[in-house]
Amino acid sequence: MTLDLDAYLDRIGWRGPLAPDLATVSGLLDRHVMTIPFENLDVLLGRPPRLDLDSLQAKLVRARRGGYCYEHATLFAAVLDRIGFTISTHSARVTLVVAKSAAPRTHMFLTVALPEGTFVLDPGFGGITPRVPVPVDGTPVDSGENQFRLVRGTDELVLEVRTPDKTVNAWVSSLARDYPVDFEMANHFTATHPSSPFTRRLMLRAFTEDGRITIANRDVTRFRGPGAETTKLADRKQLRATLAAHFGFDLDVEAIVVPDIPEWT
C-alpha cells in the first residue's frame, strides 16, 4: 500500500503548504504531535505493533489511535519522504531513568537535512516529546514549558531537556543511520520482552491546547502551564472513559494486562 497523504493531512488537520522547507516540517511536526497521541495499549493487549505502512495508516490515521516511537517515526518519515524532504532514521538509548550502559537502543527518531542545517525530529518520545525540530548544532529551542538542546559528546549526541524543575538527559545516539530491519528487531524486543517497560506499564500522553495529559499506570496527570494535578484510575472502565475524553479514541481495554498493576492481571 502507498501512503494516503491526504488522509494523513486530514488526520492532523494540516491545511498549510507542503514545500520541503523548515516552516513546513515545523508545522507538520507540531500538528502530528498535537493530534496523534503516544500510547502502548496494543502491547498490553498482546498485539505487538506492526511497522508496515498499511498497518500504521490503519491504526494511527483511520482508527485515530496513537502509538509509540517506532510507529510515530516510521509514519512521519513516510510523509516527509513523499513531500520531498531528505531524511534519515536513527536509534537512541533512552537515559531518563537508567545509565547509558544499561539502556538498549530502543528509541527511534529522525533527522532532516535543510539549508538551515540538520534537525532532529522526535514525534514519539512520550511525555517530553519536542513539538519543534531540534538543531543538531546545539542551538537550544523551546517547546511548551521545556527547552531542548543537543549536546555533542566524543562520539554521540545527547538530547538534553530543561524542564521547569530540572535538566535531564533524555537519550543518547551515535547518529548512525539505521534501517527498517533494525527497527523491526528493536520493536520485537520492546513489544514482547518481559523486561521491556512497555510490556509492564501503562504509558500514554496526549497534548492539549493548554498543556498535556499523561497516564502512567494508575496515575493520570494533567499539566497546565507550571501546574499539574494527578488523579488515580479506579479500573479499566475509567481508563476507557479517559481515552475517549482526552486521547480521541475508544478502545475495549477489558483484556488489558498490566504486570505493574497486579490487580489488573
C-alpha positions in Angstrom: 0.0 0.0 0.0 1.2 3.5 -0.7 0.9 6.5 1.6 -2.5 8.2 1.6 -1.1 11.7 2.1 -4.5 13.4 2.0 -5.9 11.1 4.8 -2.8 11.8 6.9 -3.1 15.5 6.5 -6.8 15.4 7.3 -5.9 13.3 10.4 -3.5 16.0 11.7 -5.6 19.0 10.5 -2.8 20.4 8.3 -4.0 22.9 5.6 -0.7 24.6 5.1 1.9 24.4 2.3 3.8 21.2 1.5 7.2 22.6 0.4 10.2 20.7 1.7 11.4 23.6 3.9 11.8 24.3 7.7 8.5 26.1 8.0 6.6 23.1 6.6 8.3 20.4 8.6 7.9 22.5 11.8 4.2 22.9 11.2 3.7 19.2 10.3 5.6 18.0 13.4 3.6 20.3 15.7 0.3 19.1 14.3 1.4 15.4 14.3 2.4 15.5 17.9 -0.7 17.5 18.9 -3.2 15.2 17.3 -1.7 11.7 17.4 -1.1 10.5 21.0 1.6 8.4 22.4 0.3 5.0 23.8 1.3 1.4 24.3 -2.1 -0.2 24.6 -1.7 -2.8 21.9 1.5 -4.1 23.6 -0.5 -4.7 26.8 -3.3 -6.3 24.8 -0.9 -8.8 23.4 -0.9 -7.3 19.9 2.7 -6.2 19.1 2.6 -3.2 16.8 3.4 -3.7 13.1 5.5 -1.2 11.3 4.4 -1.7 7.7 2.7 1.3 6.1 -0.6 -0.4 5.8 -0.8 -1.2 9.5 0.4 2.2 10.5 -2.2 4.0 8.4 -5.0 1.7 9.6 -4.1 2.4 13.2 -2.8 5.9 13.5 -4.7 7.5 10.7 -8.0 5.7 10.0 -8.7 4.4 13.5 -7.3 7.6 15.0 -5.3 5.7 17.5 -1.8 6.6 18.9 1.4 4.6 19.1 4.9 4.6 20.4 8.2 5.8 18.8 8.5 3.2 16.0 5.0 3.9 14.8 5.2 7.6 15.0 8.6 8.0 13.4 8.0 5.4 10.7 4.8 7.1 9.6 6.2 10.6 9.8 9.2 9.6 7.8 7.0 8.2 5.0 5.1 11.5 5.0 8.2 13.6 4.8 9.8 11.4 2.1 6.6 11.8 0.0 6.8 15.6 0.3 10.5 15.6 -0.8 12.5 16.1 2.4 15.9 14.5 2.8 15.6 12.4 6.0 17.5 9.7 7.9 16.3 7.3 10.6 18.2 6.7 13.8 18.2 4.7 17.1 18.9 6.1 20.6 19.4 4.8 24.1 16.8 6.3 26.5 18.6 7.5 29.6 15.9 9.2 31.6 15.9 6.6 34.4 18.9 4.3 33.7 22.6 4.8 32.8 23.6 4.6 29.1 25.3 1.2 29.7 22.0 -0.3 30.8 19.9 1.3 28.1 19.4 -0.7 24.8 18.9 1.1 21.5 15.1 1.0 21.7 14.1 4.5 20.6 13.6 5.7 17.0 13.9 9.3 15.8 14.6 11.1 12.5 16.9 13.8 11.2 16.1 16.1 8.3 18.7 18.0 6.2 17.7 21.5 5.3 19.5 24.6 4.0 19.4 26.0 7.6 21.1 22.9 8.9 20.3 19.4 10.2 17.5 19.0 12.7 16.3 16.1 14.9 12.6 15.3 14.6 11.3 13.1 17.5 7.5 12.7 17.3 7.3 9.7 19.6 9.1 10.4 22.8 6.3 10.2 25.3 5.7 12.9 27.8 8.5 15.2 26.8 8.3 14.9 23.1 9.7 18.1 21.5 7.0 19.7 19.2 9.7 21.5 17.3 12.7 20.5 15.2 15.9 20.5 17.4 19.0 21.7 15.7 21.9 19.3 15.7 24.3 22.2 16.0 23.4 22.6 19.7 21.1 25.7 19.5 18.5 25.4 22.3 14.8 25.6 21.3 11.7 26.0 23.4 8.7 23.7 23.2 5.9 24.4 25.7 7.4 24.7 29.2 10.6 22.7 28.2 13.8 23.6 26.4 15.6 21.1 24.2 19.3 21.1 23.2 21.5 18.6 21.5 24.9 18.3 23.3 27.7 16.7 21.4 30.0 14.3 23.2 33.1 12.5 21.9 31.1 10.1 19.6 27.5 10.8 20.4 24.7 13.3 20.7 22.7 13.8 23.9 19.2 15.2 23.9 19.2 17.5 26.9 15.8 18.6 28.2 15.4 21.5 30.7 12.0 21.3 32.4 10.7 23.8 34.9 12.1 21.5 37.7 15.3 20.1 36.4 17.6 19.2 33.5 17.7 15.7 32.2 19.5 13.7 29.5 16.6 12.1 27.6 18.6 9.9 25.1 22.0 9.4 23.6 22.7 8.4 20.0 25.7 8.0 17.7 23.5 9.4 14.9 24.4 6.5 12.7 21.8 5.7 10.2 19.6 2.7 10.8 17.3 0.8 8.5 13.8 -0.7 8.7 15.2 -4.1 9.6 16.9 -2.6 12.7 13.7 -1.2 13.9 11.8 -4.4 13.3 14.3 -6.1 15.7 14.1 -3.4 18.3 10.3 -3.3 18.0 10.1 -7.0 18.7 12.1 -6.7 21.9 10.2 -3.5 23.0 6.8 -5.1 22.4 7.4 -8.6 23.7 10.3 -9.0 26.1 9.2 -9.2 29.8 11.9 -6.8 30.9 10.7 -4.1 28.5 8.9 -1.3 30.3 6.3 -1.2 27.5 5.2 -4.7 28.4 4.8 -3.9 32.0 3.3 -0.4 32.4 0.6 1.8 31.0 2.3 4.7 29.3 0.2 7.3 27.4 0.5 11.0 26.5 -1.7 13.5 24.7 -1.1 17.1 24.2 -3.9 19.6 24.8 -4.3 23.2 23.8 -3.3 24.3 27.3 -0.8 21.6 28.2 -0.8 17.8 28.2 -2.2 14.7 29.9 -0.2 11.6 30.8 -1.1 8.2 32.1 1.5 6.2 34.0 -0.1 3.0 35.3 -3.0 4.3 37.5 -1.7 7.9 37.7 -3.5 10.4 35.4 -1.7 13.8 35.4 -3.0 17.0 33.8 -0.3 19.6 33.1 -1.5 23.2 32.6 1.3 25.7 32.5 3.6 25.3 35.5 1.0 23.3 37.5 0.0 19.7 37.5 -2.8 17.7 39.0 -2.7 13.9 39.5 -5.7 11.6 40.0 -5.9 7.8 40.1 -7.6 5.4 37.7 -10.1 3.3 39.5 -10.4 0.5 37.0 -10.4 -0.4 33.3 -13.8 1.3 32.8 -12.4 4.6 33.9 -9.3 4.1 31.7 -11.6 3.6 28.7 -13.6 6.8 29.5 -10.3 8.7 29.9 -9.2 7.6 26.4 -12.4 8.7 24.9 -12.4 12.1 26.7 -8.7 13.1 26.3 -7.0 10.8 23.7 -9.5 10.9 20.9 -10.4 7.2 20.5 -12.5 4.5 22.1 -11.0 1.1 22.8 -12.1 -2.0 24.6 -9.5 -2.4 27.3 -11.1 -5.2 29.3 -8.4 -7.7 28.2 -5.5 -5.4 29.0 -2.8 -7.0 31.2 -0.5 -4.6 33.2 2.0 -6.5 35.2 2.9 -3.5 37.3 -0.8 -3.2 38.3 -1.1 -6.7 39.8 -4.9 -6.5 40.5 -5.4 -5.9 36.7 -3.6 -9.1 35.7 
